[in-house]
Amino acid sequence: MVIKNSILLIDDELDITLTIKSILEDAGFKVDSFNDPLLVLNNYKANFYDLIIIDILMPKMNGFELYIKIKEKDPKIKFCFLTASEFYYEKFRKEYSSQLVKILDKEFFIQKPIKNEDLIKYVTTIINKN
C-alpha cells in the first residue's frame, strides 16, 4: 500500500539524510532514510514509495547501481539523484547511459547544496509528474 507522499531517501552521510528528512517531513512528506545502499536492497518494498531520492556516490554500491536493482523490483518507481557536482552527473551519464536512458535528463538530479524551499518544490514536482 502506498502512503501518499512517501519518500525513500538514501545517502551514506548521516547528517545529509537527517537534514533532508527533517526538511521534507516538516513539509508534510513521510520519509524513510537509509545510509547503506545494501540495507535498502534487503528491505525494499515495491509499490510503497512515491519517490526515491538517492545519493550517487556511496560506498559498497553507487546510486546508479542501486537504481538499476530497485527498478528491477519496482519498475514504476520515480527516482531522483543527489549529486554534489556537475562533474559526477556527466561522468555517470556516460558510464551508465545504456541502462539509464530514461533518467539522464538533468531534471532528475538534485545538486547539493539546495535551498529548503527549492528541495520541497522539486520533490513535489517529481512526485506529481506523470
Beta strands, then each sheet from edge to edge (+ up, - down):
strand 1: 6-10
strand 2: 30-34
strand 3: 51-55
strand 4: 78-83
strand 5: 109-111
sheet 1: 2+ 1+ 3+ 4+ 5+
end
